[in-house]
Structures are given as C-alpha cells and as structure tokens.
Amino acid sequence: MRGVVWLTLLFSVAVVAALTLGRNDGLVSLFWGGWRIDLSLNLFLVVVVAGCMLMFLALHAMRSLLTLPTKAKAWRQAQRERGAQSLLREALVHLWGGRYARAQRSVHRLLSLQESTGEASPDRGALALAHLLAAEAAHRLQDRVQRQHQWDAALREALDGEQRDAARLQAVGWALEDRDANRALGLLGELPPGTARRSHAMRLRLQAARLSGQTLDALRSARLLTKHQAFAPGIGQSLVRSLALEWLDAARDADQLRQAWVQLEHAERRDPYVVARVALRSVAHGAVADARLYLRPCWDEMRQLSDEERAAVALATLASLEGLGVDWLARLESACQAFPRDPHVGLVMAHALAELQLWGKAKQHLTTAAADLRLSADLRRRTWLRLADMAEHAGSVDERLAAIEQAARVN
C-alpha cells in the first residue's frame, strides 16, 4: 500500500514538472567580469536544487564527523549500562537461588565495571542497590563485618530518601534475625513518619518490641496493623489478645494491674478472655473485689458469649468467690436460666451458693456439678471437697467421708 502511494506521488510530481517546465522559455544570464554565461531557466533551477542538496549533505557529514567522539562516549556508556544491568540481574538470581558467594562476586564485577569507565559518571542508584545486594549476601553468609561495610556504602551511594529507607528497613530485618532488638528499634527510629507508618515497618516494629520486652509498644503496633487489615481475619484479634494478656501478666501488684487495665482499649477490656485473665491476676494479687468488678460486665452480657468464652469467665469467677455479696445471686440465677445445661455456669452457681451459706441449694447444685463428666477432673474433685467441707460444718462425718472418697476416685 505504501508503494502505491509513493508511486502516485511520483507520477503527480512528474505531471506538475512537465506542465510547469515543459514550455519554459526563460533564460538566466550570469555575468562575471568580462564573461557572460546564459542558462535556461530549467537548468538553472536543477543546478540550484542540486547545489542545495550537496550543501546539506556536506553540512550533515561535517556534523556527524564533529559529534563522533560524543557518540562514541554514549556508546561506551550504553555498553557499560547494559553490562551493569546484566550483572545486577545475575546477582539477584544468585541471591534468590541461595548462591550467596556467587552473588557477591557478581556485585564485585559490577563495581569494577562501574569504576573502569572514568569519563562517565557512575549510576549511583545502581551502585546503592548493588551494595545492598552484597550486604544481603554477606548477611546470609554470617559475615557481619562485610555486611556492615556494604550497607554503609549503600547509604553513601543512595540518591534519595526512598533508597535510604529501604536500606534501613533491610537492616532492621537483619537486626531482628541477630536478636538485636536495640539496634532494630534505633533504625526504626531513624525512619521518617511516612515510612514508619507502612505495614512492613509496623510489622518490624512489632517484632522488635516483642523481642525487647516492650509489650505495650508491641500492642500498639498490633492495633494499628489490625486496623489497617494487615493480618488475615481473626489473626489480628488473636495477636492483640495475646499481647494484652502479656501486658496484664507483667503487672507486679494490684496497683500496677489497675494501671495496665486502664491502658487497654475499650474493645480489649470487653474481651472475655482478657477479662478472665485480669480477674485471675487480681485474685493472685489479693484484690478479689477488683476481680469481681472486672467480671461483672461479662455476666451481664452472658447471652452474647460463646461456650468457650463463658467457660473462661466462669472459671475466673470461680476463683474470685471469696467475700461474694448477695447482689451477685440474681446475676448468677439469670445466667443459669439462660444456660441451664452449661456445666461451668452451674458450677459457679453451686460454689456461689456455698459461699453465701445457702446450704440446701448449695448441696443440690454441688452434687449435680460433681457428677457432671463434662467438667475437668480437677473441678469435680474440688466440688467433692467443697461438699466434704459442708458436711464437716454440718457435723455429718459419714457424708464428709463419702465426699472425700468420691474426690479420691475422680481421675
């Protein structure tokens, strides 16, 4: 199709030239000194066009000759860049393939290639990446001295903040693998606010905080990651819960436990497992009244809890029955009516009645709970022993001995 177009244009030009120049009787006279030259107008036009073309070709050839060194320099630079890119890809392949020594050799060849062409400025971005690859290979080879040397070189060659931040994040990962939490936290502190809020940086901060024992900082990072949906469904909540439990376990006394509880967020203070743990820790520190205060909202919302959550709350309540008030009786009866077949709720009700010295109801509920095989052996044994204590208080030796015998048979 293109040939047909050119052929059509050629014929058009020929027709125009024939119509224009075919009957041209014009004459051009050139005078020089005593000489005179007469040319037809057609010949003069052909000579002018040919002269312009020759002048254009001569100027183009002169320019090509003058720019030849620049082109040679650009060609050498392009060759060097292609070689550097090839070596960089080769280093990446070796690094990902686990051939760390070969990756280092590829990087050294790349650096030598960059230094070999002195007239061209080196690509500092590629150099920074090469040094970082060499540092990663040295880390895999457990060569910390070479790793630090290459990492420092990468920072020197970095062109912008993004490359420096990438190098620092990479070094944080190395520090965590070396179990050096202080260095990891120090490098994370050097990051700008925008980079520090990235999911990868927050994950690293979470690991560093847990490694250094800074549970509250780890909890804050886990909250942010969960908020940004950085974990699979359910994983974030489980992680936040475990960190909240660690934070509560770190309290040394009841006062510290109260302060730790206040620093938790509302959602964490409504978690039944967290509530159960803080109640158990309060009992361990002698603050039984505080334990029941923590547990009260869970009993008021017992219908919204799962079986496992109810069991955790019930066992924590069982440990905090000492000094129980009569105001709890209605709350426990409501839970028993809502879940008449729940063994743990019934167990708490039975021991609460015994604590309130309602011996008749307590004996009935305790006997039922002691025979419930859904409860653990320890809980059933503990229930039989409570029946033995009640029989001793009532002065019934036979019932006491029978209860102790039943407790001994539980396995």
C-alpha positions as a Markdown table, in Angstrom:
| # | Residue | x | y | z |
|---|---|---|---|---|
| 1 | Met | 0.0 | 0.0 | 0.0 |
| 2 | Arg | 2.8 | 2.3 | 0.8 |
| 3 | Gly | 4.5 | 1.6 | -2.5 |
| 4 | Val | 1.3 | 2.5 | -4.4 |
| 5 | Val | 1.1 | 5.9 | -2.5 |
| 6 | Trp | 4.7 | 6.7 | -3.4 |
| 7 | Leu | 4.2 | 5.8 | -7.0 |
| 8 | Thr | 1.1 | 8.0 | -7.2 |
| 9 | Leu | 3.1 | 10.9 | -5.7 |
| 10 | Leu | 5.9 | 10.4 | -8.2 |
| 11 | Phe | 3.6 | 10.5 | -11.1 |
| 12 | Ser | 1.9 | 13.6 | -9.7 |
| 13 | Val | 5.3 | 15.4 | -9.4 |
| 14 | Ala | 6.2 | 14.3 | -13.0 |
| 15 | Val | 3.0 | 15.7 | -14.3 |
| 16 | Val | 3.4 | 19.0 | -12.5 |
| 17 | Ala | 7.0 | 19.3 | -13.6 |
| 18 | Ala | 6.0 | 18.6 | -17.3 |
| 19 | Leu | 3.2 | 21.2 | -17.2 |
| 20 | Thr | 5.3 | 23.8 | -15.5 |
| 21 | Leu | 8.7 | 23.4 | -17.1 |
| 22 | Gly | 7.9 | 21.8 | -20.4 |
| 23 | Arg | 7.3 | 25.2 | -22.2 |
| 24 | Asn | 9.5 | 27.3 | -20.0 |
| 25 | Asp | 11.5 | 29.6 | -22.4 |
| 26 | Gly | 13.1 | 31.6 | -19.6 |
| 27 | Leu | 16.8 | 32.5 | -19.8 |
| 28 | Val | 19.2 | 33.2 | -16.9 |
| 29 | Ser | 22.3 | 35.2 | -17.7 |
| 30 | Leu | 25.3 | 35.2 | -15.3 |
| 31 | Phe | 27.9 | 38.0 | -15.6 |
| 32 | Trp | 31.4 | 37.7 | -14.1 |
| 33 | Gly | 34.0 | 40.3 | -15.1 |
| 34 | Gly | 34.1 | 40.3 | -18.9 |
| 35 | Trp | 32.4 | 36.9 | -19.1 |
| 36 | Arg | 28.8 | 36.0 | -19.6 |
| 37 | Ile | 27.0 | 32.7 | -19.2 |
| 38 | Asp | 23.5 | 32.1 | -20.5 |
| 39 | Leu | 21.5 | 29.2 | -19.0 |
| 40 | Ser | 18.0 | 28.1 | -19.5 |
| 41 | Leu | 15.7 | 28.6 | -16.5 |
| 42 | Asn | 15.1 | 24.9 | -16.2 |
| 43 | Leu | 18.8 | 24.1 | -16.0 |
| 44 | Phe | 19.4 | 26.9 | -13.5 |
| 45 | Leu | 16.7 | 25.5 | -11.2 |
| 46 | Val | 18.1 | 22.0 | -11.4 |
| 47 | Val | 21.6 | 23.3 | -10.6 |
| 48 | Val | 20.2 | 25.3 | -7.6 |
| 49 | Val | 18.4 | 22.4 | -6.2 |
| 50 | Ala | 21.3 | 20.1 | -6.7 |
| 51 | Gly | 23.6 | 22.6 | -5.0 |
| 52 | Cys | 21.4 | 22.9 | -2.0 |
| 53 | Met | 21.3 | 19.2 | -1.7 |
| 54 | Leu | 25.0 | 18.9 | -1.9 |
| 55 | Met | 25.5 | 21.6 | 0.7 |
| 56 | Phe | 23.0 | 19.9 | 3.0 |
| 57 | Leu | 24.8 | 16.6 | 2.7 |
| 58 | Ala | 28.2 | 18.3 | 3.3 |
| 59 | Leu | 26.9 | 20.0 | 6.4 |
| 60 | His | 25.4 | 16.8 | 7.7 |
| 61 | Ala | 28.6 | 14.9 | 7.1 |
| 62 | Met | 30.6 | 17.6 | 8.9 |
| 63 | Arg | 28.2 | 17.5 | 11.9 |
| 64 | Ser | 28.5 | 13.7 | 12.1 |
| 65 | Leu | 32.3 | 13.9 | 12.0 |
| 66 | Leu | 32.3 | 16.5 | 14.8 |
| 67 | Thr | 29.9 | 14.6 | 17.0 |
| 68 | Leu | 31.7 | 11.3 | 16.6 |
| 69 | Pro | 33.5 | 11.5 | 19.9 |
| 70 | Thr | 30.3 | 12.2 | 21.8 |
| 71 | Lys | 28.6 | 9.3 | 20.1 |
| 72 | Ala | 31.5 | 7.0 | 20.9 |
| 73 | Lys | 31.3 | 8.1 | 24.5 |
| 74 | Ala | 27.5 | 7.5 | 24.6 |
| 75 | Trp | 28.0 | 4.1 | 23.0 |
| 76 | Arg | 30.6 | 3.1 | 25.6 |
| 77 | Gln | 28.3 | 4.3 | 28.4 |
| 78 | Ala | 25.4 | 2.3 | 26.9 |
| 79 | Gln | 27.5 | -0.8 | 26.8 |
| 80 | Arg | 28.6 | -0.3 | 30.4 |
| 81 | Glu | 25.0 | 0.2 | 31.5 |
| 82 | Arg | 23.9 | -2.9 | 29.7 |
| 83 | Gly | 26.7 | -4.9 | 31.3 |
| 84 | Ala | 25.8 | -3.5 | 34.7 |
| 85 | Gln | 22.2 | -4.4 | 34.3 |
| 86 | Ser | 23.1 | -7.9 | 33.3 |
| 87 | Leu | 25.4 | -8.3 | 36.3 |
| 88 | Leu | 22.7 | -6.9 | 38.6 |
| 89 | Arg | 20.2 | -9.4 | 37.3 |
| 90 | Glu | 22.8 | -12.1 | 37.7 |
| 91 | Ala | 23.4 | -11.1 | 41.3 |
| 92 | Leu | 19.7 | -11.1 | 42.1 |
| 93 | Val | 19.3 | -14.6 | 40.6 |
| 94 | His | 22.2 | -15.9 | 42.6 |
| 95 | Leu | 20.9 | -14.3 | 45.8 |
| 96 | Trp | 17.4 | -15.7 | 45.4 |
| 97 | Gly | 18.9 | -19.1 | 44.4 |
| 98 | Gly | 20.9 | -19.3 | 47.6 |
| 99 | Arg | 24.3 | -18.9 | 45.9 |
| 100 | Tyr | 25.4 | -16.1 | 48.1 |
| 101 | Ala | 29.2 | -16.2 | 47.3 |
| 102 | Arg | 28.4 | -16.0 | 43.5 |
| 103 | Ala | 26.1 | -13.1 | 44.2 |
| 104 | Gln | 28.9 | -11.3 | 45.9 |
| 105 | Arg | 31.2 | -12.0 | 43.0 |
| 106 | Ser | 28.7 | -10.6 | 40.6 |
| 107 | Val | 28.4 | -7.4 | 42.6 |
| 108 | His | 32.2 | -7.0 | 42.7 |
| 109 | Arg | 32.3 | -7.4 | 39.0 |
| 110 | Leu | 29.6 | -4.8 | 38.6 |
| 111 | Leu | 31.5 | -2.4 | 40.9 |
| 112 | Ser | 34.7 | -3.0 | 38.8 |
| 113 | Leu | 32.8 | -2.3 | 35.6 |
| 114 | Gln | 31.4 | 1.0 | 37.1 |
| 115 | Glu | 35.0 | 2.1 | 38.0 |
| 116 | Ser | 36.5 | 1.1 | 34.7 |
| 117 | Thr | 34.9 | 3.9 | 32.7 |
| 118 | Gly | 36.3 | 7.0 | 34.3 |
| 119 | Glu | 34.9 | 9.6 | 31.9 |
| 120 | Ala | 31.3 | 8.7 | 32.6 |
| 121 | Ser | 29.6 | 9.4 | 35.9 |
| 122 | Pro | 28.5 | 6.2 | 37.6 |
| 123 | Asp | 24.9 | 5.3 | 38.2 |
| 124 | Arg | 24.7 | 5.9 | 41.9 |
| 125 | Gly | 21.2 | 4.3 | 42.2 |
| 126 | Ala | 22.5 | 1.0 | 40.7 |
| 127 | Leu | 25.6 | 1.2 | 42.9 |
| 128 | Ala | 23.4 | 1.6 | 46.0 |
| 129 | Leu | 21.3 | -1.4 | 45.0 |
| 130 | Ala | 24.5 | -3.4 | 44.3 |
| 131 | His | 25.9 | -2.7 | 47.7 |
| 132 | Leu | 22.7 | -3.6 | 49.3 |
| 133 | Leu | 22.6 | -6.9 | 47.5 |
| 134 | Ala | 26.2 | -7.6 | 48.6 |
| 135 | Ala | 25.2 | -6.8 | 52.2 |
| 136 | Glu | 22.3 | -9.2 | 52.0 |
| 137 | Ala | 24.6 | -12.0 | 50.6 |
| 138 | Ala | 27.1 | -11.3 | 53.4 |
| 139 | His | 24.3 | -11.5 | 56.0 |
| 140 | Arg | 23.3 | -14.9 | 54.7 |
| 141 | Leu | 26.9 | -16.0 | 54.9 |
| 142 | Gln | 27.1 | -14.7 | 58.6 |
| 143 | Asp | 29.8 | -12.2 | 57.6 |
| 144 | Arg | 28.7 | -9.2 | 59.7 |
| 145 | Val | 31.8 | -7.1 | 59.1 |
| 146 | Gln | 31.3 | -7.3 | 55.3 |
| 147 | Arg | 27.6 | -6.8 | 55.7 |
| 148 | Gln | 28.1 | -3.5 | 57.6 |
| 149 | His | 30.8 | -2.3 | 55.1 |
| 150 | Gln | 28.5 | -2.9 | 52.2 |
| 151 | Trp | 25.5 | -1.4 | 54.0 |
| 152 | Asp | 27.4 | 1.8 | 54.8 |
| 153 | Ala | 28.5 | 2.0 | 51.1 |
| 154 | Ala | 24.8 | 1.6 | 50.1 |
| 155 | Leu | 23.8 | 4.6 | 52.3 |
| 156 | Arg | 26.6 | 6.7 | 50.8 |
| 157 | Glu | 25.6 | 5.9 | 47.3 |
| 158 | Ala | 21.8 | 6.3 | 47.9 |
| 159 | Leu | 20.3 | 9.1 | 45.7 |
| 160 | Asp | 17.1 | 9.8 | 47.7 |
| 161 | Gly | 15.3 | 9.1 | 50.9 |
| 162 | Glu | 13.5 | 6.1 | 49.5 |
| 163 | Gln | 16.7 | 4.2 | 48.9 |
| 164 | Arg | 17.9 | 5.1 | 52.4 |
| 165 | Asp | 14.7 | 4.0 | 53.9 |
| 166 | Ala | 14.9 | 0.7 | 52.0 |
| 167 | Ala | 18.4 | 0.1 | 53.3 |
| 168 | Arg | 17.3 | 0.9 | 56.9 |
| 169 | Leu | 14.3 | -1.4 | 56.7 |
| 170 | Gln | 16.6 | -4.2 | 55.4 |
| 171 | Ala | 19.0 | -3.6 | 58.3 |
| 172 | Val | 16.1 | -3.8 | 60.7 |
| 173 | Gly | 15.3 | -7.3 | 59.4 |
| 174 | Trp | 19.0 | -8.3 | 59.9 |
| 175 | Ala | 19.0 | -7.0 | 63.4 |
| 176 | Leu | 15.9 | -9.0 | 64.3 |
| 177 | Glu | 17.4 | -12.1 | 62.9 |
| 178 | Asp | 20.5 | -11.4 | 65.0 |
| 179 | Arg | 18.2 | -10.9 | 68.1 |
| 180 | Asp | 19.5 | -7.3 | 68.5 |
| 181 | Ala | 16.3 | -5.5 | 69.4 |
| 182 | Asn | 18.0 | -2.3 | 70.4 |
| 183 | Arg | 19.6 | -1.8 | 67.0 |
| 184 | Ala | 16.3 | -2.7 | 65.3 |
| 185 | Leu | 14.5 | -0.1 | 67.3 |
| 186 | Gly | 17.2 | 2.5 | 66.7 |
| 187 | Leu | 17.0 | 2.0 | 63.0 |
| 188 | Leu | 13.2 | 2.2 | 63.1 |
| 189 | Gly | 13.5 | 5.5 | 65.0 |
| 190 | Glu | 15.5 | 7.0 | 62.1 |
| 191 | Leu | 12.7 | 6.4 | 59.6 |
| 192 | Pro | 10.6 | 9.4 | 58.6 |
| 193 | Pro | 7.0 | 9.4 | 59.8 |
| 194 | Gly | 5.6 | 8.4 | 56.4 |
| 195 | Thr | 7.8 | 5.3 | 56.1 |
| 196 | Ala | 7.3 | 4.3 | 59.8 |
| 197 | Arg | 3.6 | 4.0 | 59.2 |
| 198 | Arg | 3.9 | 1.5 | 56.4 |
| 199 | Ser | 2.7 | -2.0 | 57.1 |
| 200 | His | 6.1 | -3.6 | 56.7 |
| 201 | Ala | 7.7 | -1.1 | 59.1 |
| 202 | Met | 5.0 | -1.6 | 61.7 |
| 203 | Arg | 5.4 | -5.4 | 61.4 |
| 204 | Leu | 9.1 | -5.0 | 62.1 |
| 205 | Arg | 8.4 | -2.6 | 65.0 |
| 206 | Leu | 6.0 | -5.2 | 66.4 |
| 207 | Gln | 8.7 | -7.9 | 66.2 |
| 208 | Ala | 11.4 | -5.6 | 67.7 |
| 209 | Ala | 9.1 | -4.5 | 70.6 |
| 210 | Arg | 8.2 | -8.1 | 71.4 |
| 211 | Leu | 11.9 | -9.1 | 71.3 |
| 212 | Ser | 12.9 | -6.3 | 73.6 |
| 213 | Gly | 10.0 | -7.0 | 76.1 |
| 214 | Gln | 8.2 | -3.7 | 75.3 |
| 215 | Thr | 4.7 | -5.3 | 75.4 |
| 216 | Leu | 2.8 | -2.0 | 75.3 |
| 217 | Asp | 4.6 | -0.8 | 72.2 |
| 218 | Ala | 4.0 | -4.2 | 70.6 |
| 219 | Leu | 0.4 | -3.9 | 71.5 |
| 220 | Arg | 0.1 | -0.5 | 69.9 |
| 221 | Ser | 1.7 | -1.7 | 66.7 |
| 222 | Ala | -0.6 | -4.8 | 66.6 |
| 223 | Arg | -3.6 | -2.5 | 67.0 |
| 224 | Leu | -2.5 | -0.4 | 64.0 |
| 225 | Leu | -1.8 | -3.4 | 61.9 |
| 226 | Thr | -5.2 | -4.9 | 62.7 |
| 227 | Lys | -6.9 | -1.6 | 61.9 |
| 228 | His | -5.2 | -1.5 | 58.5 |
| 229 | Gln | -6.2 | -5.2 | 57.9 |
| 230 | Ala | -2.6 | -6.3 | 57.7 |
| 231 | Phe | -3.5 | -9.7 | 59.1 |
| 232 | Ala | -5.8 | -12.5 | 58.0 |
| 233 | Pro | -9.3 | -12.4 | 59.5 |
| 234 | Gly | -9.1 | -13.4 | 63.2 |
| 235 | Ile | -5.3 | -13.4 | 63.4 |
| 236 | Gly | -5.1 | -9.7 | 64.3 |
| 237 | Gln | -7.6 | -10.1 | 67.1 |
| 238 | Ser | -5.8 | -13.1 | 68.4 |
| 239 | Leu | -2.5 | -11.3 | 68.4 |
| 240 | Val | -3.9 | -8.2 | 70.2 |
| 241 | Arg | -5.5 | -10.5 | 72.8 |
| 242 | Ser | -2.2 | -12.4 | 73.4 |
| 243 | Leu | -0.3 | -9.1 | 73.8 |
| 244 | Ala | -2.9 | -7.8 | 76.1 |
| 245 | Leu | -2.6 | -10.9 | 78.3 |
| 246 | Glu | 1.2 | -10.5 | 78.3 |
| 247 | Trp | 0.8 | -6.8 | 79.3 |
| 248 | Leu | -1.5 | -7.8 | 82.2 |
| 249 | Asp | 0.8 | -10.7 | 83.3 |
| 250 | Ala | 3.7 | -8.2 | 83.6 |
| 251 | Ala | 2.0 | -6.3 | 86.5 |
| 252 | Arg | 3.7 | -6.9 | 89.8 |
| 253 | Asp | 0.9 | -5.9 | 92.2 |
| 254 | Ala | -2.8 | -4.9 | 92.2 |
| 255 | Asp | -1.9 | -1.2 | 91.6 |
| 256 | Gln | 0.1 | -1.9 | 88.5 |
| 257 | Leu | -2.6 | -4.2 | 87.3 |
| 258 | Arg | -5.2 | -1.5 | 87.6 |
| 259 | Gln | -2.9 | 0.9 | 85.6 |
| 260 | Ala | -2.3 | -1.7 | 83.0 |
| 261 | Trp | -6.0 | -2.3 | 82.7 |
| 262 | Val | -6.7 | 1.4 | 82.1 |
| 263 | Gln | -4.1 | 1.5 | 79.3 |
| 264 | Leu | -6.0 | -1.2 | 77.3 |
| 265 | Glu | -8.6 | 0.0 | 74.7 |
| 266 | His | -12.3 | -0.5 | 75.2 |
| 267 | Ala | -12.5 | -3.4 | 72.8 |
| 268 | Glu | -9.8 | -5.2 | 74.7 |
| 269 | Arg | -11.5 | -4.6 | 78.1 |
| 270 | Arg | -14.6 | -6.2 | 76.7 |
| 271 | Asp | -12.8 | -9.3 | 75.5 |
| 272 | Pro | -13.9 | -12.2 | 77.8 |
| 273 | Tyr | -10.5 | -13.9 | 77.7 |
| 274 | Val | -8.8 | -10.6 | 78.7 |
| 275 | Val | -11.3 | -10.0 | 81.4 |
| 276 | Ala | -10.8 | -13.5 | 82.8 |
| 277 | Arg | -7.1 | -13.1 | 82.9 |
| 278 | Val | -7.2 | -9.7 | 84.7 |
| 279 | Ala | -9.6 | -11.3 | 87.2 |
| 280 | Leu | -7.3 | -14.2 | 87.9 |
| 281 | Arg | -4.3 | -11.8 | 88.2 |
| 282 | Ser | -6.3 | -9.7 | 90.6 |
| 283 | Val | -7.1 | -12.7 | 92.8 |
| 284 | Ala | -3.4 | -13.7 | 92.7 |
| 285 | His | -2.5 | -10.2 | 94.0 |
| 286 | Gly | -5.2 | -10.3 | 96.7 |
| 287 | Ala | -7.7 | -7.9 | 95.1 |
| 288 | Val | -10.7 | -10.3 | 94.9 |
| 289 | Ala | -13.2 | -7.4 | 94.9 |
| 290 | Asp | -11.5 | -5.9 | 91.8 |
| 291 | Ala | -11.7 | -9.3 | 90.1 |
| 292 | Arg | -15.5 | -9.4 | 90.5 |
| 293 | Leu | -15.7 | -5.8 | 89.3 |
| 294 | Tyr | -13.9 | -6.7 | 86.1 |
| 295 | Leu | -16.1 | -9.8 | 85.6 |
| 296 | Arg | -19.5 | -8.1 | 86.2 |
| 297 | Pro | -20.0 | -6.7 | 82.6 |
| 298 | Cys | -19.3 | -10.2 | 81.2 |
| 299 | Trp | -22.0 | -11.7 | 83.4 |
| 300 | Asp | -24.4 | -9.0 | 82.4 |
| 301 | Glu | -23.8 | -9.8 | 78.7 |
| 302 | Met | -23.5 | -13.6 | 79.1 |
| 303 | Arg | -26.0 | -14.3 | 76.3 |
| 304 | Gln | -23.6 | -12.8 | 73.8 |
| 305 | Leu | -20.7 | -15.0 | 74.7 |
| 306 | Ser | -19.7 | -18.3 | 73.1 |
| 307 | Asp | -19.3 | -21.6 | 75.0 |
| 308 | Glu | -15.5 | -21.1 | 75.4 |
| 309 | Glu | -15.8 | -17.5 | 76.5 |
| 310 | Arg | -18.5 | -18.5 | 79.1 |
| 311 | Ala | -16.2 | -21.2 | 80.4 |
| 312 | Ala | -13.3 | -18.8 | 80.7 |
| 313 | Val | -15.4 | -16.2 | 82.5 |
| 314 | Ala | -16.9 | -18.8 | 84.8 |
| 315 | Leu | -13.6 | -20.3 | 85.8 |
| 316 | Ala | -12.3 | -16.8 | 86.6 |
| 317 | Thr | -15.4 | -16.1 | 88.7 |
| 318 | Leu | -14.9 | -19.4 | 90.5 |
| 319 | Ala | -11.5 | -18.2 | 91.7 |
| 320 | Ser | -12.9 | -14.9 | 92.9 |
| 321 | Leu | -15.9 | -16.0 | 95.0 |
| 322 | Glu | -14.3 | -15.2 | 98.4 |
| 323 | Gly | -16.4 | -12.4 | 100.0 |
| 324 | Leu | -19.1 | -12.7 | 97.4 |
| 325 | Gly | -22.1 | -10.4 | 98.0 |
| 326 | Val | -25.8 | -11.2 | 97.8 |
| 327 | Asp | -26.1 | -8.8 | 94.8 |
| 328 | Trp | -24.4 | -11.4 | 92.7 |
| 329 | Leu | -27.1 | -14.0 | 93.3 |
| 330 | Ala | -29.6 | -12.6 | 90.9 |
| 331 | Arg | -27.0 | -12.2 | 88.2 |
| 332 | Leu | -25.9 | -15.8 | 88.6 |
| 333 | Glu | -29.5 | -17.1 | 88.6 |
| 334 | Ser | -30.2 | -15.2 | 85.4 |
| 335 | Ala | -27.2 | -16.9 | 83.7 |
| 336 | Cys | -28.4 | -20.3 | 84.9 |
| 337 | Gln | -31.8 | -19.7 | 83.5 |
| 338 | Ala | -30.3 | -18.6 | 80.2 |
| 339 | Phe | -27.9 | -21.6 | 80.0 |
| 340 | Pro | -29.4 | -24.4 | 82.1 |
| 341 | Arg | -27.1 | -27.0 | 80.5 |
| 342 | Asp | -23.9 | -25.1 | 80.7 |
| 343 | Pro | -21.7 | -27.1 | 83.2 |
| 344 | His | -19.4 | -24.2 | 84.1 |
| 345 | Val | -22.2 | -21.7 | 84.8 |
| 346 | Gly | -23.8 | -24.3 | 87.0 |
| 347 | Leu | -20.6 | -24.9 | 88.8 |
| 348 | Val | -20.1 | -21.2 | 89.6 |
| 349 | Met | -23.7 | -21.1 | 90.8 |
| 350 | Ala | -23.1 | -24.1 | 93.1 |
| 351 | His | -20.0 | -22.7 | 94.7 |
| 352 | Ala | -21.5 | -19.2 | 95.0 |
| 353 | Leu | -24.4 | -20.7 | 97.0 |
| 354 | Ala | -22.0 | -22.4 | 99.3 |
| 355 | Glu | -20.0 | -19.1 | 99.7 |
| 356 | Leu | -23.3 | -17.4 | 100.6 |
| 357 | Gln | -24.0 | -20.2 | 103.1 |
| 358 | Leu | -27.2 | -21.3 | 101.4 |
| 359 | Trp | -26.5 | -24.9 | 102.3 |
| 360 | Gly | -29.6 | -26.6 | 101.0 |
| 361 | Lys | -29.4 | -25.2 | 97.5 |
| 362 | Ala | -25.7 | -25.4 | 97.5 |
| 363 | Lys | -25.6 | -29.1 | 98.3 |
| 364 | Gln | -28.0 | -29.8 | 95.5 |
| 365 | His | -26.1 | -27.8 | 92.9 |
| 366 | Leu | -22.7 | -29.1 | 94.1 |
| 367 | Thr | -23.8 | -32.7 | 93.9 |
| 368 | Thr | -25.0 | -32.2 | 90.3 |
| 369 | Ala | -21.8 | -30.4 | 89.3 |
| 370 | Ala | -19.6 | -33.1 | 90.9 |
| 371 | Ala | -21.3 | -35.8 | 88.8 |
| 372 | Asp | -21.1 | -33.8 | 85.6 |
| 373 | Leu | -18.4 | -35.5 | 83.4 |
| 374 | Arg | -18.2 | -32.5 | 81.1 |
| 375 | Leu | -16.2 | -30.8 | 83.8 |
| 376 | Ser | -12.5 | -31.4 | 84.2 |
| 377 | Ala | -11.3 | -33.9 | 86.9 |
| 378 | Asp | -9.8 | -31.1 | 88.9 |
| 379 | Leu | -13.1 | -29.1 | 89.0 |
| 380 | Arg | -15.1 | -32.2 | 90.0 |
| 381 | Arg | -12.6 | -33.1 | 92.7 |
| 382 | Arg | -12.7 | -29.6 | 94.0 |
| 383 | Thr | -16.5 | -29.8 | 94.1 |
| 384 | Trp | -16.5 | -33.0 | 96.1 |
| 385 | Leu | -14.1 | -31.5 | 98.6 |
| 386 | Arg | -16.4 | -28.5 | 99.0 |
| 387 | Leu | -19.2 | -30.9 | 99.8 |
| 388 | Ala | -16.9 | -32.5 | 102.3 |
| 389 | Asp | -16.3 | -29.1 | 104.0 |
| 390 | Met | -20.1 | -28.5 | 104.1 |
| 391 | Ala | -20.7 | -31.9 | 105.7 |
| 392 | Glu | -18.0 | -31.2 | 108.3 |
| 393 | His | -19.6 | -27.8 | 109.0 |
| 394 | Ala | -22.9 | -29.6 | 109.5 |
| 395 | Gly | -21.3 | -32.2 | 111.7 |
| 396 | Ser | -22.1 | -35.2 | 109.4 |
| 397 | Val | -19.0 | -37.4 | 109.5 |
| 398 | Asp | -20.4 | -40.1 | 107.2 |
| 399 | Glu | -21.2 | -37.6 | 104.4 |
| 400 | Arg | -17.8 | -36.0 | 104.8 |
| 401 | Leu | -16.0 | -39.3 | 104.4 |
| 402 | Ala | -18.2 | -40.3 | 101.5 |
| 403 | Ala | -17.4 | -36.9 | 99.7 |
| 404 | Ile | -13.7 | -37.3 | 100.3 |
| 405 | Glu | -13.9 | -40.9 | 98.9 |
| 406 | Gln | -15.6 | -39.6 | 95.8 |
| 407 | Ala | -13.0 | -36.9 | 95.4 |
| 408 | Ala | -10.2 | -39.5 | 95.6 |
| 409 | Arg | -11.9 | -41.6 | 92.9 |
| 410 | Val | -12.1 | -38.8 | 90.4 |
| 411 | Asn | -9.5 | -39.2 | 87.7 |
